[in-house]
Amino acid sequence: MSEPTRASDKPFVVEVQAGKSYYWCACGKSNTQPFCDGSHADTEFSPVQYDATESTAIYFCGCKATKNQPLCDGSHKG
């Protein structure tokens, strides 16, 4: 598996909490999107850590094509 699985055609909006770490699924196979559940074990992908510096809404990429992992950059529109 060299290309990630497209998990969604839009970003996942998540209310993050300051001081917490989140692990974004990069492979697209997780059943707990947008976060990792270990489904990448048989792939070359690894989760991407996001450390929240403030409590706010974050747009995590759902299409897995973003150039700004783990955040949405609008790649799902193209």
N, C-alpha and C positions, 0 to 999 in steps of 0.2 A: 504494500500500500504506500505509494509515493505521493498521492494527492489526498487531501483531507475530504471527508464526507461532508457535504453541505447539510448542516443541521437545520437551518432556517433561512427564509428569504428576507428576513428583517432582523435587526439587532434585538438582544434581550435586555430589557431595562431592569436594573437591579438596584435597590436601595442598599448601598454599602455603609458599613459603620467604620468610623475613624479608628485606626489602630489594628484593624483586622486584615488578615491576608486571605485572598481568594485565589483559587487555582482554576483557570480557564481551560476548558477542553480544546485542544488544538487539532485533534484527529477527527472530531465530529461524530464519534461513535457513542459517546456517553449518553446514558439514559437520564442524566440529571443536568441537562443543558441549562446554562452555558458552562457548567462546572464539570470538572473531571470526576469520573467514578472508577477509573482504572481500566477502562475499555481499550486504552491505547497499548496495553501490554504486548500485543502481537504486531505492533507497528513500530515505525521509527520516530513517532511523535512523542512529545513529552508535554505535560501541562505547563502553562505559563502563569507564573505568580504575579498577582496584582496586589499591591499593598495600599490600602485606602488611607489617605492622609486627612480626609475629612468625611463626614457623614453626608452623603448626597446620592443622587441618582446617577448611575453609570450605564452607558450603552455598550454592552459586551457584544462583540461580533458573533453573528449567527451563521454567516455564510462561510466562514473560515478562510476567506480570501484577503482579509485586511492586511495592509502593509504596516499597520500600527498595533500589532498584537498586544493585548487582547481586546483593544477598543475598536469599535466600529469606525471605519473611515469612508463608508459609502460604497464600498466595492460591490455590495449586493445589488446595486442599481445598474451596474454595467454588465 
